[in-house]
Amino acid sequence: MLAALINVITSPIDGFSYITKNLNWKHAFLPILFLSIFNIFSGTVMKEEVREMNFDRASEWINNSDRMTDEQKDQALNSMEERMNSSSSIIGTIFIQDSIPPSFGSLPQWPIRILFWSLFALMSGNLFLGGGVSFGMVFTISSFAYLASVVEYIFKTGYQFITGDLMFFTGLGILNIGEQGAFINSFLTSLDLFAFWRVYLVAVGFTLVYNKSLNNCLGVLSGLWIFLSILGSGLGSFIASFFS
């Protein structure tokens, strides 16, 4: 099992060959556990920086709000500052936000993200690549492919700890086009090297279960990735418009 975890990163074909032949959906929760641990680690190491960033964002929204009086704004800011400075409970520590932009997500993000990706990947694979691969197999492949984000945590959190800069991007988010939360900014930020690495690893796994070439599998999954990035960015900007 440990060798499979390592091989997914260092030798994907060998890693997924073992996974598709010997593992099932129950084993998929081991990578999720690793991701959750690193989520908590990232959030703990950069806790003060993430807290300060969240306070600045919320303060900006409150101060720019036309729906609140000056007195209400002061009360909201004071209440928020007290909550942020209070000692964290065990639940608060477990569900701490990580330091990885743009989502700055907490522990539940990983099973949810992998579940939804697996559902769409299954539909795309069975539709465009043929065959009747089970959801359990796609979920297992996707879960292990997301181990690329463990490397992302190590790399990005290390950089953030050294520099103190949370807004560190390894994709088109570095262009800083558009306002944060706007569609174009969110979309470009989602086009990240580590995100593509995850897509590539899933494609390697798909070559084994769909018996198709890597180019075919990568083409289908890359198209799905772009589609979901557009969809997620659009929904995110639409929801954000209600709070602006």
Protein Blocks (a to p, Z undefined) as FASTA:
>chain_A
ZZmmmmmmmmmmlmmmmmmmmgcfklmmmmmmmmmmmmmmmmmmmmmmmmmmmmmmmmmm
mmmpckbcfklmmmmmmmmmmmmmpccdfklmmmpccfbdfklpafklmmmmmmmmmmmm
mmmmmmmngpjddfklmmmmmmmmmmmmmmmmmmmmmmmmmnopabbcfbfklnogajeh
iaklmmmmmmcfklmmmmmmmmmmmmmmnopafklmmmmmmmmmmmmmmmmmmmmmmmmm
mmZZ
